[in-house]
Amino acid sequence: MKKRKSNFPAKPAAIVLIILLASCFILGYIWRILTTAEYFRVRDIVSKEVLSVDLSYLKGKNIFELNLPQEAANIIGGCPDCSRIRLARVLPDRIFVELIRRKPVAFIKLYRYFAIDGDGFIFQSTLEPDNAALPVITGLETKIFGPKPGKRYASNELSAALLIIKEAAKSRLLNDYKIQKLIVGGIDNITVQIPIQRGYQVSYTDWKAPKEKEFLEVKFGQGNIRDKVVIMAGLINQERRNLGTIKYIDLRFNEPVIKFKDVK
């Protein structure tokens, strides 16, 4: 018996191959036009805000050949107060720049005042410590040398101070008792100063003319910061009518200690 010949579909396969080659040729031709045409060269850099970095070097480049994530990574080095930079193509010839700024949670006093975000990045800010209604962290001058804006700094003391600020901001009980200053004497010695109202109640015989500004001091040590902030908030609200009689609250021990001004 004669063997049957297998009829390989040569004609359809050839058609598919031709179509693929033609598609590649067309796509290549289109890409060549897009990347060489003057129509698609960058002419404008646009943003919703005044840019603090010079991006004029992007002008004249082909809009499709730009590696936007890489360009954003290069640019962020010149924008210390930016947490992220996003570049987007606006056809045919514009690049849109969005700067995501860092949000300061406090100021830190070193050789000068720097803003600092919740992750420990320091940067310069248009805000001033006296007008920003943000806490000021002091006592870390010997822990951070030669601070550079845009760099993240991490130490146990700084991390503890930032965690106190973060947890206090989350507490509704502390809405009327904002931290104004954190004095860092060490990891087991962080003093929080909170301005208090002058209208606390004392007896007539104990009355004294109020000082220019009254503060409640709360002392923190390392460990269980979240729980200690909760305890601080509870004690402040429990003693809110007598805060002016309290010298300090000490949370460094197993049990909180309240020291009153008239107790020797």
Residue pairs with C-beta under 8 A, 6 or more apart in sequence:
31 64
34 40
34 62
34 64
35 62
35 64
35 65
36 62
39 92
39 93
40 62
40 63
40 64
40 91
40 92
40 93
41 59
41 60
41 61
41 62
41 63
41 93
42 58
42 59
42 60
42 61
42 62
42 63
42 66
42 93
42 94
42 95
43 59
43 93
43 94
44 59
44 93
44 94
44 95
45 51
45 55
45 56
45 58
45 59
45 94
45 95
45 97
46 90
46 94
46 95
46 96
46 97
47 96
47 97
47 98
47 99
48 98
49 99
51 97
51 99
52 78
52 79
53 75
53 78
53 79
54 78
55 75
55 95
55 97
58 66
58 71
58 95
63 89
63 91
63 92
63 93
63 95
64 89
66 87
66 89
66 95
68 87
68 88
68 89
68 95
69 87
71 87
72 84
72 85
72 86
72 87
75 85
75 87
76 82
76 84
76 85
77 150
79 85
79 99
79 150
80 123
80 124
80 148
80 149
80 150
80 151
81 101
81 102
81 115
81 123
81 124
81 125
81 149
81 150
82 99
82 100
82 101
82 102
83 100
83 101
83 102
83 117
83 121
84 100
85 97
85 98
85 99
85 100
86 97
86 98
86 100
87 95
87 96
87 97
87 98
88 95
88 96
88 98
89 95
89 96
90 96
102 115
102 117
102 121
102 123
103 117
103 118
104 115
104 116
104 117
104 123
104 125
104 127
104 132
104 134
105 116
105 117
105 118
105 134
105 135
105 162
105 165
105 166
105 169
106 115
106 116
106 134
106 135
106 136
106 137
106 161
106 162
106 165
106 182
107 113
107 114
107 115
107 116
107 125
107 129
107 132
107 134
107 135
107 136
107 137
108 114
108 115
108 116
108 122
108 136
108 137
108 138
108 140
108 144
108 158
109 136
109 137
109 138
109 140
109 141
110 140
110 141
110 144
110 147
111 141
111 147
113 129
113 136
114 122
114 123
114 124
114 125
114 147
114 149
115 122
115 123
115 124
115 125
115 127
115 134
116 122
116 123
116 137
116 162
117 123
118 162
118 165
118 166
119 152
120 152
120 153
120 154
120 158
120 159
120 162
121 150
121 151
121 152
121 153
122 147
122 148
122 149
122 150
122 151
122 153
123 149
123 150
124 149
125 132
127 134
129 136
133 178
135 165
135 178
135 179
135 180
135 181
135 182
136 180
136 181
136 182
137 158
137 161
137 181
137 182
137 184
138 181
138 182
138 183
138 184
139 157
139 182
139 183
139 184
139 185
140 155
140 157
140 158
140 184
143 155
143 157
143 158
144 153
144 155
144 158
147 153
156 187
156 222
157 184
157 186
157 187
157 190
158 184
160 187
160 190
160 220
160 222
160 225
161 182
161 184
161 190
163 225
163 226
164 179
164 182
164 190
164 192
164 220
164 225
164 229
165 179
165 182
167 225
167 226
167 229
167 230
168 174
168 178
168 179
168 229
168 232
168 233
171 229
171 230
171 233
173 233
173 234
173 236
173 237
174 232
174 233
174 236
177 194
177 196
177 216
177 233
177 236
178 194
178 195
179 192
179 193
179 194
180 193
180 194
180 195
180 215
181 192
181 193
182 190
182 191
182 192
182 193
183 190
183 191
183 193
184 190
185 191
187 221
187 222
188 221
188 222
188 252
189 219
189 221
189 252
190 219
190 220
190 221
191 217
191 218
191 219
191 220
191 248
192 217
192 218
192 219
192 220
192 232
193 215
193 216
193 217
194 215
194 216
194 217
194 218
194 236
195 213
195 214
195 215
195 216
196 214
196 215
196 216
196 243
196 244
197 214
197 243
198 210
198 214
198 244
200 241
200 242
200 243
200 244
200 245
201 241
201 242
202 242
202 244
202 245
206 245
206 262
214 244
216 236
216 243
216 246
216 248
216 249
217 247
217 248
217 249
218 232
218 248
218 249
218 250
218 251
219 248
219 249
219 250
219 251
219 252
220 228
220 251
220 252
221 251
221 252
228 251
231 251
231 256
232 249
232 251
235 249
235 256
235 258
236 243
236 249
239 246
239 258
245 260
245 261
245 262
246 258
246 259
246 260
246 261
247 259
247 260
247 261
248 258
248 259
249 256
249 257
249 258
249 259
250 256
250 257
250 258
250 259
